[in-house]
């Protein structure tokens, strides 16, 4: 049981970290642009996108 969970969750740590970094870096300009279009402070867009990313990471995408 533990071996199958370990193999399923931690089999590709390097790829998962690289994918997460790329998505996080691509999310920054997108969040700033959408917040400017919406007429709010860019910090609000960054905070909102970070919170949503954290919730999705824990709940599952």
C-alpha angles and dihedrals in degrees: 000000000000091000093054092048091049092049093047098046104032104032096103107027095149094052093045093051091047092049092048092050093050092049092047092050092047091048095060100069091038092054092047093049094048092048092051090049090049090050099242132119112281089234089064090055092048093049092047094049091047092051092048091049091051093048091049090048092055099037097038132251 
